[in-house]
Amino acid sequence: MKAPVAPPALRRPLSSRDWFGKTAAAFILGFTLALGCAGLFRIAAGIQDAFFSTKGQFAMWLMGPIWALTLSFCFLFRSSLRAWLWLAAANLLVWAPVLLMGGLG
């Protein structure tokens, strides 16, 4: 009996070859993702005064951990192209409700 063969996408091991592209994707798109998550929380929590309330402070400080996690996990993508595409898709998923609910105004 033959052993099952892994799909071509899984045959290539993770490497540090594309580290610049992965880091750039996480640095740029991770920031916008964190900003969108903070905006989504701000809208969901109904925060009007974003600076001086406890919820407003939480929304602002929420950006740091999200951006740090994005920068930490960006090296798990198999290529820099995948990092850019997945983070762009995540940004679209986060920013669409923010824009639809009038979060920029």
VMD Tcl script that builds the backbone (N, CA, C; Angstrom):
set m [mol new atoms 315]
animate dup $m
set s [atomselect $m all]
$s set {name element resname resid chain x y z} {
  {N N MET 1 A 0.841 -1.177 0.000}
  {CA C MET 1 A 0.000 0.000 0.000}
  {C C MET 1 A 0.884 1.237 0.000}
  {N N LYS 2 A 0.585 2.184 -0.891}
  {CA C LYS 2 A 1.379 3.404 -1.005}
  {C C LYS 2 A 0.979 4.414 0.061}
  {N N ALA 3 A 1.965 5.185 0.496}
  {CA C ALA 3 A 1.683 6.267 1.441}
  {C C ALA 3 A 1.030 7.421 0.681}
  {N N PRO 4 A 0.080 8.121 1.326}
  {CA C PRO 4 A -0.562 9.245 0.628}
  {C C PRO 4 A 0.437 10.364 0.355}
  {N N VAL 5 A 0.283 10.987 -0.782}
  {CA C VAL 5 A 1.178 12.066 -1.198}
  {C C VAL 5 A 0.521 13.395 -0.840}
  {N N ALA 6 A 1.300 14.266 -0.242}
  {CA C ALA 6 A 0.788 15.578 0.146}
  {C C ALA 6 A 0.571 16.441 -1.098}
  {N N PRO 7 A -0.436 17.331 -1.040}
  {CA C PRO 7 A -0.634 18.252 -2.163}
  {C C PRO 7 A 0.599 19.120 -2.375}
  {N N PRO 8 A 0.795 19.635 -3.592}
  {CA C PRO 8 A 1.998 20.432 -3.880}
  {C C PRO 8 A 2.179 21.629 -2.953}
  {N N ALA 9 A 1.096 22.238 -2.505}
  {CA C ALA 9 A 1.214 23.413 -1.639}
  {C C ALA 9 A 1.799 23.053 -0.277}
  {N N LEU 10 A 1.620 21.807 0.142}
  {CA C LEU 10 A 2.118 21.397 1.457}
  {C C LEU 10 A 3.510 20.777 1.397}
  {N N ARG 11 A 4.028 20.545 0.229}
  {CA C ARG 11 A 5.350 19.936 0.109}
  {C C ARG 11 A 6.462 20.907 0.424}
  {N N ARG 12 A 6.234 22.178 0.147}
  {CA C ARG 12 A 7.277 23.184 0.373}
  {C C ARG 12 A 7.310 23.561 1.855}
  {N N PRO 13 A 8.430 23.367 2.522}
  {CA C PRO 13 A 8.493 23.704 3.948}
  {C C PRO 13 A 8.534 25.215 4.163}
  {N N LEU 14 A 8.160 25.620 5.357}
  {CA C LEU 14 A 8.263 27.031 5.717}
  {C C LEU 14 A 9.733 27.431 5.726}
  {N N SER 15 A 10.009 28.630 5.242}
  {CA C SER 15 A 11.391 29.100 5.226}
  {C C SER 15 A 11.421 30.587 5.477}
  {N N SER 16 A 12.613 31.098 5.686}
  {CA C SER 16 A 12.777 32.535 5.912}
  {C C SER 16 A 13.152 33.252 4.618}
  {N N ARG 17 A 12.930 32.602 3.494}
  {CA C ARG 17 A 13.311 33.159 2.207}
  {C C ARG 17 A 12.567 34.449 1.887}
  {N N ASP 18 A 11.291 34.502 2.174}
  {CA C ASP 18 A 10.463 35.651 1.838}
  {C C ASP 18 A 10.240 36.571 3.032}
  {N N TRP 19 A 11.175 36.660 3.917}
  {CA C TRP 19 A 10.940 37.385 5.172}
  {C C TRP 19 A 10.637 38.861 4.948}
  {N N PHE 20 A 11.263 39.504 3.960}
  {CA C PHE 20 A 11.016 40.929 3.752}
  {C C PHE 20 A 9.581 41.182 3.294}
  {N N GLY 21 A 9.105 40.397 2.346}
  {CA C GLY 21 A 7.742 40.557 1.856}
  {C C GLY 21 A 6.699 40.250 2.915}
  {N N LYS 22 A 6.960 39.208 3.716}
  {CA C LYS 22 A 6.034 38.852 4.783}
  {C C LYS 22 A 5.993 39.939 5.854}
  {N N THR 23 A 7.159 40.451 6.199}
  {CA C THR 23 A 7.223 41.500 7.219}
  {C C THR 23 A 6.575 42.784 6.716}
  {N N ALA 24 A 6.810 43.129 5.465}
  {CA C ALA 24 A 6.193 44.338 4.895}
  {C C ALA 24 A 4.676 44.202 4.873}
  {N N ALA 25 A 4.175 43.028 4.521}
  {CA C ALA 25 A 2.727 42.804 4.513}
  {C C ALA 25 A 2.146 42.963 5.911}
  {N N ALA 26 A 2.811 42.371 6.894}
  {CA C ALA 26 A 2.314 42.469 8.266}
  {C C ALA 26 A 2.455 43.879 8.812}
  {N N PHE 27 A 3.513 44.567 8.424}
  {CA C PHE 27 A 3.728 45.920 8.924}
  {C C PHE 27 A 2.673 46.877 8.372}
  {N N ILE 28 A 2.401 46.790 7.076}
  {CA C ILE 28 A 1.460 47.719 6.441}
  {C C ILE 28 A 0.011 47.261 6.628}
  {N N LEU 29 A -0.292 46.050 6.166}
  {CA C LEU 29 A -1.665 45.575 6.252}
  {C C LEU 29 A -2.056 45.176 7.666}
  {N N GLY 30 A -1.071 44.814 8.489}
  {CA C GLY 30 A -1.364 44.528 9.892}
  {C C GLY 30 A -1.789 45.780 10.640}
  {N N PHE 31 A -1.172 46.908 10.284}
  {CA C PHE 31 A -1.569 48.173 10.906}
  {C C PHE 31 A -2.992 48.538 10.527}
  {N N THR 32 A -3.317 48.432 9.233}
  {CA C THR 32 A -4.673 48.782 8.816}
  {C C THR 32 A -5.698 47.789 9.368}
  {N N LEU 33 A -5.298 46.537 9.536}
  {CA C LEU 33 A -6.175 45.547 10.143}
  {C C LEU 33 A -6.440 45.899 11.606}
  {N N ALA 34 A -5.401 46.261 12.325}
  {CA C ALA 34 A -5.558 46.644 13.729}
  {C C ALA 34 A -6.410 47.904 13.862}
  {N N LEU 35 A -6.202 48.853 12.970}
  {CA C LEU 35 A -6.993 50.081 12.981}
  {C C LEU 35 A -8.464 49.779 12.695}
  {N N GLY 36 A -8.710 48.898 11.745}
  {CA C GLY 36 A -10.082 48.501 11.429}
  {C C GLY 36 A -10.746 47.762 12.576}
  {N N CYS 37 A -10.004 46.886 13.262}
  {CA C CYS 37 A -10.564 46.170 14.412}
  {C C CYS 37 A -10.916 47.135 15.537}
  {N N ALA 38 A -10.065 48.114 15.770}
  {CA C ALA 38 A -10.358 49.120 16.790}
  {C C ALA 38 A -11.582 49.938 16.402}
  {N N GLY 39 A -11.694 50.288 15.128}
  {CA C GLY 39 A -12.868 51.013 14.661}
  {C C GLY 39 A -14.132 50.194 14.755}
  {N N LEU 40 A -14.027 48.899 14.443}
  {CA C LEU 40 A -15.180 48.012 14.550}
  {C C LEU 40 A -15.630 47.883 16.000}
  {N N PHE 41 A -14.674 47.770 16.917}
  {CA C PHE 41 A -15.018 47.717 18.339}
  {C C PHE 41 A -15.664 49.022 18.788}
  {N N ARG 42 A -15.135 50.128 18.304}
  {CA C ARG 42 A -15.680 51.437 18.666}
  {C C ARG 42 A -17.129 51.568 18.217}
  {N N ILE 43 A -17.434 51.100 17.015}
  {CA C ILE 43 A -18.805 51.164 16.514}
  {C C ILE 43 A -19.699 50.196 17.281}
  {N N ALA 44 A -19.219 48.970 17.496}
  {CA C ALA 44 A -20.025 47.959 18.183}
  {C C ALA 44 A -20.321 48.352 19.633}
  {N N ALA 45 A -19.374 49.018 20.273}
  {CA C ALA 45 A -19.568 49.421 21.664}
  {C C ALA 45 A -20.322 50.741 21.780}
  {N N GLY 46 A -20.565 51.415 20.667}
  {CA C GLY 46 A -21.289 52.680 20.687}
  {C C GLY 46 A -20.521 53.801 21.366}
  {N N ILE 47 A -19.225 53.861 21.127}
  {CA C ILE 47 A -18.379 54.861 21.774}
  {C C ILE 47 A -18.473 56.176 21.016}
  {N N GLN 48 A -18.847 57.223 21.693}
  {CA C GLN 48 A -18.897 58.552 21.100}
  {C C GLN 48 A -17.610 59.313 21.394}
  {N N ASP 49 A -17.254 59.387 22.655}
  {CA C ASP 49 A -16.042 60.084 23.078}
  {C C ASP 49 A -14.909 59.064 23.113}
  {N N ALA 50 A -14.115 59.019 22.072}
  {CA C ALA 50 A -13.126 57.951 21.926}
  {C C ALA 50 A -11.892 58.132 22.794}
  {N N PHE 51 A -11.689 59.301 23.397}
  {CA C PHE 51 A -10.426 59.524 24.087}
  {C C PHE 51 A -10.515 59.400 25.598}
  {N N PHE 52 A -11.606 59.826 26.193}
  {CA C PHE 52 A -11.629 59.949 27.646}
  {C C PHE 52 A -12.479 58.916 28.356}
  {N N SER 53 A -13.066 57.976 27.642}
  {CA C SER 53 A -13.838 56.929 28.298}
  {C C SER 53 A -12.994 55.657 28.392}
  {N N THR 54 A -13.405 54.773 29.265}
  {CA C THR 54 A -12.689 53.504 29.418}
  {C C THR 54 A -12.771 52.674 28.147}
  {N N LYS 55 A -13.954 52.613 27.546}
  {CA C LYS 55 A -14.114 51.864 26.297}
  {C C LYS 55 A -13.306 52.494 25.169}
  {N N GLY 56 A -13.241 53.802 25.154}
  {CA C GLY 56 A -12.449 54.482 24.129}
  {C C GLY 56 A -10.966 54.180 24.271}
  {N N GLN 57 A -10.484 54.177 25.498}
  {CA C GLN 57 A -9.086 53.819 25.736}
  {C C GLN 57 A -8.818 52.365 25.346}
  {N N PHE 58 A -9.780 51.475 25.661}
  {CA C PHE 58 A -9.616 50.075 25.289}
  {C C PHE 58 A -9.536 49.925 23.779}
  {N N ALA 59 A -10.389 50.672 23.052}
  {CA C ALA 59 A -10.369 50.607 21.587}
  {C C ALA 59 A -9.024 51.072 21.046}
  {N N MET 60 A -8.457 52.126 21.625}
  {CA C MET 60 A -7.158 52.614 21.148}
  {C C MET 60 A -6.036 51.628 21.477}
  {N N TRP 61 A -6.060 51.060 22.683}
  {CA C TRP 61 A -4.997 50.142 23.085}
  {C C TRP 61 A -5.167 48.756 22.480}
  {N N LEU 62 A -6.307 48.490 21.874}
  {CA C LEU 62 A -6.538 47.217 21.203}
  {C C LEU 62 A -5.657 47.071 19.961}
  {N N MET 63 A -5.271 48.174 19.388}
  {CA C MET 63 A -4.455 48.133 18.167}
  {C C MET 63 A -3.101 47.467 18.387}
  {N N GLY 64 A -2.461 47.753 19.495}
  {CA C GLY 64 A -1.117 47.228 19.754}
  {C C GLY 64 A -1.033 45.710 19.715}
  {N N PRO 65 A -1.852 45.017 20.506}
  {CA C PRO 65 A -1.776 43.547 20.480}
  {C C PRO 65 A -2.137 42.933 19.130}
  {N N ILE 66 A -3.108 43.519 18.439}
  {CA C ILE 66 A -3.494 42.963 17.130}
  {C C ILE 66 A -2.358 43.131 16.130}
  {N N TRP 67 A -1.738 44.297 16.123}
  {CA C TRP 67 A -0.622 44.526 15.212}
  {C C TRP 67 A 0.563 43.639 15.572}
  {N N ALA 68 A 0.830 43.486 16.865}
  {CA C ALA 68 A 1.941 42.634 17.299}
  {C C ALA 68 A 1.696 41.171 16.915}
  {N N LEU 69 A 0.463 40.708 17.065}
  {CA C LEU 69 A 0.152 39.331 16.670}
  {C C LEU 69 A 0.304 39.144 15.162}
  {N N THR 70 A -0.115 40.132 14.402}
  {CA C THR 70 A 0.045 40.048 12.944}
  {C C THR 70 A 1.516 39.988 12.567}
  {N N LEU 71 A 2.324 40.829 13.206}
  {CA C LEU 71 A 3.764 40.805 12.928}
  {C C LEU 71 A 4.406 39.505 13.388}
  {N N SER 72 A 3.882 38.916 14.448}
  {CA C SER 72 A 4.450 37.662 14.962}
  {C C SER 72 A 4.107 36.472 14.081}
  {N N PHE 73 A 2.870 36.430 13.607}
  {CA C PHE 73 A 2.416 35.262 12.856}
  {C C PHE 73 A 2.600 35.379 11.347}
  {N N CYS 74 A 3.112 36.492 10.853}
  {CA C CYS 74 A 3.256 36.656 9.403}
  {C C CYS 74 A 4.245 35.658 8.804}
  {N N PHE 75 A 5.135 35.128 9.605}
  {CA C PHE 75 A 6.138 34.195 9.090}
  {C C PHE 75 A 5.582 32.792 8.896}
  {N N LEU 76 A 4.349 32.561 9.305}
  {CA C LEU 76 A 3.726 31.259 9.096}
  {C C LEU 76 A 3.114 31.127 7.703}
  {N N PHE 77 A 3.029 32.220 6.966}
  {CA C PHE 77 A 2.571 32.140 5.579}
  {C C PHE 77 A 3.642 31.462 4.739}
  {N N ARG 78 A 3.225 30.712 3.753}
  {CA C ARG 78 A 4.181 29.987 2.916}
  {C C ARG 78 A 4.952 30.895 1.966}
  {N N SER 79 A 4.385 32.042 1.617}
  {CA C SER 79 A 5.075 32.977 0.735}
  {C C SER 79 A 4.617 34.390 1.072}
  {N N SER 80 A 5.365 35.363 0.563}
  {CA C SER 80 A 4.974 36.751 0.812}
  {C C SER 80 A 3.696 37.095 0.049}
  {N N LEU 81 A 3.481 36.486 -1.109}
  {CA C LEU 81 A 2.248 36.721 -1.859}
  {C C LEU 81 A 1.028 36.282 -1.055}
  {N N ARG 82 A 1.126 35.121 -0.430}
  {CA C ARG 82 A 0.018 34.646 0.404}
  {C C ARG 82 A -0.205 35.572 1.592}
  {N N ALA 83 A 0.855 36.086 2.170}
  {CA C ALA 83 A 0.715 37.009 3.294}
  {C C ALA 83 A -0.035 38.258 2.854}
  {N N TRP 84 A 0.358 38.816 1.711}
  {CA C TRP 84 A -0.316 40.009 1.202}
  {C C TRP 84 A -1.781 39.726 0.892}
  {N N LEU 85 A -2.066 38.601 0.244}
  {CA C LEU 85 A -3.441 38.289 -0.147}
  {C C LEU 85 A -4.340 38.010 1.057}
  {N N TRP 86 A -3.856 37.212 2.003}
  {CA C TRP 86 A -4.669 36.887 3.178}
  {C C TRP 86 A -4.895 38.111 4.058}
  {N N LEU 87 A -3.882 38.916 4.243}
  {CA C LEU 87 A -4.062 40.113 5.068}
  {C C LEU 87 A -4.932 41.151 4.365}
  {N N ALA 88 A -4.855 41.223 3.040}
  {CA C ALA 88 A -5.751 42.121 2.297}
  {C C ALA 88 A -7.198 41.646 2.429}
  {N N ALA 89 A -7.418 40.336 2.353}
  {CA C ALA 89 A -8.767 39.804 2.526}
  {C C ALA 89 A -9.293 40.063 3.939}
  {N N ALA 90 A -8.420 39.899 4.931}
  {CA C ALA 90 A -8.823 40.179 6.313}
  {C C ALA 90 A -9.181 41.653 6.480}
  {N N ASN 91 A -8.427 42.535 5.824}
  {CA C ASN 91 A -8.739 43.962 5.874}
  {C C ASN 91 A -10.094 44.246 5.246}
  {N N LEU 92 A -10.389 43.614 4.128}
  {CA C LEU 92 A -11.692 43.813 3.492}
  {C C LEU 92 A -12.829 43.362 4.396}
  {N N LEU 93 A -12.639 42.233 5.078}
  {CA C LEU 93 A -13.672 41.728 5.980}
  {C C LEU 93 A -13.892 42.646 7.183}
  {N N VAL 94 A -12.842 43.278 7.656}
  {CA C VAL 94 A -12.966 44.156 8.822}
  {C C VAL 94 A -13.457 45.542 8.433}
  {N N TRP 95 A -12.925 46.078 7.328}
  {CA C TRP 95 A -13.261 47.449 6.961}
  {C C TRP 95 A -14.631 47.584 6.298}
  {N N ALA 96 A -15.162 46.524 5.691}
  {CA C ALA 96 A -16.472 46.623 5.051}
  {C C ALA 96 A -17.567 47.012 6.058}
  {N N PRO 97 A -17.669 46.326 7.212}
  {CA C PRO 97 A -18.700 46.756 8.167}
  {C C PRO 97 A -18.435 48.138 8.759}
  {N N VAL 98 A -17.176 48.476 8.926}
  {CA C VAL 98 A -16.846 49.814 9.464}
  {C C VAL 98 A -17.346 50.888 8.509}
  {N N LEU 99 A -17.092 50.710 7.233}
  {CA C LEU 99 A -17.521 51.697 6.245}
  {C C LEU 99 A -19.035 51.704 6.068}
  {N N LEU 100 A -19.651 50.509 6.116}
  {CA C LEU 100 A -21.098 50.432 5.940}
  {C C LEU 100 A -21.867 51.041 7.118}
  {N N MET 101 A -21.279 50.967 8.304}
  {CA C MET 101 A -21.941 51.532 9.486}
  {C C MET 101 A -21.546 52.983 9.744}
  {N N GLY 102 A -20.822 53.578 8.812}
  {CA C GLY 102 A -20.468 54.996 8.950}
  {C C GLY 102 A -19.400 55.245 10.001}
  {N N GLY 103 A -18.449 54.347 10.093}
  {CA C GLY 103 A -17.416 54.469 11.119}
  {C C GLY 103 A -16.365 55.514 10.862}
  {N N LEU 104 A -16.328 56.091 9.683}
  {CA C LEU 104 A -15.313 57.116 9.405}
  {C C LEU 104 A -15.808 58.523 9.695}
  {N N GLY 105 A -17.080 58.669 9.945}
  {CA C GLY 105 A -17.643 59.998 10.152}
  {C C GLY 105 A -17.762 60.423 11.571}
}
mol reanalyze $m
mol bondsrecalc $m
mol representation Tube
mol addrep $m
